[in-house]
Amino acid sequence: MNKYDVVVVGAGNAALSSALAAKDNGAKNILVLEKASQKERGGNSRYTNGAYRFAYNGFSDLKKIIPSLKNSNSIDYGKYTVSDFLKDMKKVTDGKTDKVLSKILTSKSFETVHWLSKKGLKFTPIEGRQSFKVNGVMKYWGGLTLEVNGQGEKLVDSLLKITKKNGIKIQYDSAAIDLIYEDNEIKGVEVLHKNKPHKIYARSIVLACGGFESSSEMRTRYLGPGWEMAKVRGTKHNTGDGLTMALKVGASPYGNWSGCHAVFHDMNGPEFSDLKISNKYRKISYPWGIVLNANGERFVDEGEDFRNYTYAKFGREVIKQPNQIGWQIFDQKVRHMLYPEYDVKSATMVKAKTLEELVKKLSGVNSAKALQTIKEYNDSIRDDIKYDPTIKDGRCTDGLKVNKTNWANKIDKPPFYAYGVTCGITFTFGGLRVDKNCQVLNKVMKPIKGLYAAGEMVGGIFYFNYPGGSGLTSGAVFGKIAGHSAALN
Ligand SMILES: Cc1cc2nc3c(=O)[nH]c(=O)nc-3n(C[C@H](O)[C@H](O)[C@H](O)COP(=O)(O)OP(=O)(O)OC[C@H]3O[C@@H](n4cnc5c(N)ncnc54)[C@H](O)[C@@H]3O)c2cc1C
């Protein structure tokens, strides 16, 4: 059979959420097409920690998602309202996030995560990374509180199992290469299945096949010069195919096409990450130290905000630096606060007993200037302000070209550590313009009959930055809507 009610392109979180919602809403024959082999399945969703950002009004809401969750005096899960989430979206995107889409994302975040949990996804509180112990109580910052049990690997496995149980067919090694567009409507998709072309017809197509982060050509075209040098943190399969196909039939591009989520990443990581090491290359404990470029100068405010609000944009800053490299510097006082990925054997790390010795070991760096920068940084710290890593403590530097706004501590206790970083791209922000039903709009802002989009492919949500954990939520929220609409078409 090559005629379906709904064909979903991609098999990540957004695609599988779409397929499940299409089933919920009456579509009978649903096909999921996945470019990767079964072994490489799951897209970027499989690389995640499985952390979903969503609005909740306290413990009782979390308990709806994890019925076995116990209330305890030693844990404060806090709350995170729709308006907190919306505020964060506006804050990190400099107010650019699309008003309608961000309202949908934030207001439907809880019900969508709840829907996933009812479908069978198992969630658990995030341990360690999103909470701090204050007076014996583990206090969550709010927002990013739950992750899927077993993280991205389990997230994809579970969604695939649930999808299969719902009678939805998944075809691997099947890359969509073109849309079949006749008489002003989408009729199907052309596919390379095991490298052989064929056509599949459908009433509705949901494109949920990721951004263009894994295409060095598109990165350089849209993000700018230097981006061909970035390392890819996720799947090698997100090469912008869905965007290219949709633009070809007249879809309207939307959002931050020159923007992406990119982090500090080990400078010696491979071109594409492999599932075992991806998150281990990430280096995002910079708020507890400083970062120097090849000129030996600081180039970001490492303490601008909690790392959740800065880590996704600092990769972009390192791409602008000479040779696209940086070195993160820490001393003994804070070494224990670094994430476990700093402990992996393959990390590009140097260690020294003195700062003089350390700067000489930083390959490709002006060591005299690096030493001067560290000393000037140490001398500029406002010691009168109390250091407190659980809040934005305001303990800053004074009078530097680039000041550090919070958590400024002297780098003075040996041994000293430095970690070599470059840019690791996570996903791109530019996408397609969709209406509130996730139907793709054309250049005259009218819906293209039969065409829907979800996940990384939706433009207008993230600009410059994103609040950690909202990629999965966005995929699920808009995936669910796209699947629903596709079924009703
Ligand atoms: C290392 C890492 C960690 C992350 N951690 C988190 C986190 O904890 N929380 C969070 O919210 N976000 C996180 N993200 C971001 C998150 O992964 C994405 O926002 C989200 O997974 C995107 O989902 P998606 O379904 O749109 O895309 P994907 O999951 O990437 O799925 C797209 C799928 O489309 C397939 N595909 C591509 N082209 C074609 C084609 N032509 N035909 C058929 N199939 C095709 C791909 O193979 C892939 O399976 C992380 C990303 C990375 C890389």
Ligand as a Chemical Component Dictionary entry (heavy atoms), coordinates in Angstrom:
data_LIG
# 
_chem_comp.id                   LIG 
_chem_comp.type                 NON-POLYMER 
_chem_comp.pdbx_formal_charge   0 
_chem_comp.three_letter_code    LIG 
# 
loop_
_chem_comp_atom.comp_id 
_chem_comp_atom.atom_id 
_chem_comp_atom.alt_atom_id 
_chem_comp_atom.type_symbol 
_chem_comp_atom.charge 
_chem_comp_atom.model_Cartn_x 
_chem_comp_atom.model_Cartn_y 
_chem_comp_atom.model_Cartn_z 
_chem_comp_atom.pdbx_ordinal 
LIG C1  C1  C 0 23.202 16.501 22.789 1  
LIG C2  C2  C 0 21.832 17.111 22.834 2  
LIG C3  C3  C 0 21.165 17.249 24.053 3  
LIG C4  C4  C 0 19.912 17.839 24.115 4  
LIG N1  N1  N 0 19.243 17.879 25.321 5  
LIG C5  C5  C 0 17.970 18.341 25.361 6  
LIG C6  C6  C 0 17.160 18.209 26.542 7  
LIG O1  O1  O 0 17.540 17.582 27.535 8  
LIG N2  N2  N 0 15.920 18.769 26.526 9  
LIG C7  C7  C 0 15.418 19.389 25.404 10 
LIG O2  O2  O 0 14.303 19.893 25.446 11 
LIG N3  N3  N 0 16.124 19.457 24.270 12 
LIG C8  C8  C 0 17.372 18.937 24.206 13 
LIG N4  N4  N 0 18.061 18.965 23.022 14 
LIG C9  C9  C 0 17.385 19.539 21.827 15 
LIG C10 C10 C 0 16.414 18.484 21.290 16 
LIG O3  O3  O 0 17.144 17.348 20.904 17 
LIG C11 C11 C 0 15.644 18.946 20.096 18 
LIG O4  O4  O 0 15.075 20.203 20.312 19 
LIG C12 C12 C 0 14.506 17.957 19.808 20 
LIG O5  O5  O 0 14.911 16.640 20.042 21 
LIG C13 C13 C 0 14.091 18.075 18.389 22 
LIG O6  O6  O 0 13.134 17.107 18.118 23 
LIG P1  P1  P 0 12.659 16.862 16.661 24 
LIG O7  O7  O 0 11.731 15.722 16.720 25 
LIG O8  O8  O 0 12.230 18.122 16.015 26 
LIG O9  O9  O 0 14.007 16.437 15.860 27 
LIG P2  P2  P 0 14.852 15.087 15.935 28 
LIG O10 O10 O 0 14.687 14.391 17.206 29 
LIG O11 O11 O 0 16.232 15.421 15.515 30 
LIG O12 O12 O 0 14.172 14.184 14.817 31 
LIG C14 C14 C 0 14.289 14.465 13.442 32 
LIG C15 C15 C 0 14.311 13.126 12.716 33 
LIG O13 O13 O 0 14.147 13.357 11.314 34 
LIG C16 C16 C 0 14.970 12.436 10.613 35 
LIG N5  N5  N 0 15.181 12.977 9.251  36 
LIG C17 C17 C 0 15.973 13.997 8.854  37 
LIG N6  N6  N 0 15.855 14.182 7.526  38 
LIG C18 C18 C 0 14.957 13.261 7.078  39 
LIG C19 C19 C 0 14.412 12.959 5.798  40 
LIG N7  N7  N 0 14.786 13.626 4.705  41 
LIG N8  N8  N 0 13.529 11.949 5.699  42 
LIG C20 C20 C 0 13.148 11.219 6.804  43 
LIG N9  N9  N 0 13.635 11.468 8.039  44 
LIG C21 C21 C 0 14.523 12.488 8.185  45 
LIG C22 C22 C 0 16.225 12.368 11.450 46 
LIG O14 O14 O 0 16.956 11.191 11.173 47 
LIG C23 C23 C 0 15.631 12.376 12.859 48 
LIG O15 O15 O 0 15.352 11.083 13.327 49 
LIG C24 C24 C 0 19.308 18.345 22.934 50 
LIG C25 C25 C 0 19.949 18.174 21.691 51 
LIG C26 C26 C 0 21.201 17.543 21.647 52 
LIG C27 C27 C 0 21.861 17.358 20.298 53 
# 
loop_
_chem_comp_bond.comp_id 
_chem_comp_bond.atom_id_1 
_chem_comp_bond.atom_id_2 
_chem_comp_bond.value_order 
_chem_comp_bond.pdbx_ordinal 
LIG C1  C2  SING 1  
LIG C2  C3  SING 2  
LIG C2  C26 DOUB 3  
LIG C3  C4  DOUB 4  
LIG C4  N1  SING 5  
LIG C4  C24 SING 6  
LIG N1  C5  DOUB 7  
LIG C5  C6  SING 8  
LIG C5  C8  SING 9  
LIG C6  O1  DOUB 10 
LIG C6  N2  SING 11 
LIG N2  C7  SING 12 
LIG C7  O2  DOUB 13 
LIG C7  N3  SING 14 
LIG N3  C8  DOUB 15 
LIG C8  N4  SING 16 
LIG N4  C9  SING 17 
LIG N4  C24 SING 18 
LIG C9  C10 SING 19 
LIG C10 O3  SING 20 
LIG C10 C11 SING 21 
LIG C11 O4  SING 22 
LIG C11 C12 SING 23 
LIG C12 O5  SING 24 
LIG C12 C13 SING 25 
LIG C13 O6  SING 26 
LIG O6  P1  SING 27 
LIG P1  O7  DOUB 28 
LIG P1  O8  SING 29 
LIG P1  O9  SING 30 
LIG O9  P2  SING 31 
LIG P2  O10 DOUB 32 
LIG P2  O11 SING 33 
LIG P2  O12 SING 34 
LIG O12 C14 SING 35 
LIG C14 C15 SING 36 
LIG C15 O13 SING 37 
LIG C15 C23 SING 38 
LIG O13 C16 SING 39 
LIG C16 N5  SING 40 
LIG C16 C22 SING 41 
LIG N5  C17 SING 42 
LIG N5  C21 SING 43 
LIG C17 N6  DOUB 44 
LIG N6  C18 SING 45 
LIG C18 C19 SING 46 
LIG C18 C21 DOUB 47 
LIG C19 N7  SING 48 
LIG C19 N8  DOUB 49 
LIG N8  C20 SING 50 
LIG C20 N9  DOUB 51 
LIG N9  C21 SING 52 
LIG C22 O14 SING 53 
LIG C22 C23 SING 54 
LIG C23 O15 SING 55 
LIG C24 C25 DOUB 56 
LIG C25 C26 SING 57 
LIG C26 C27 SING 58 
# 
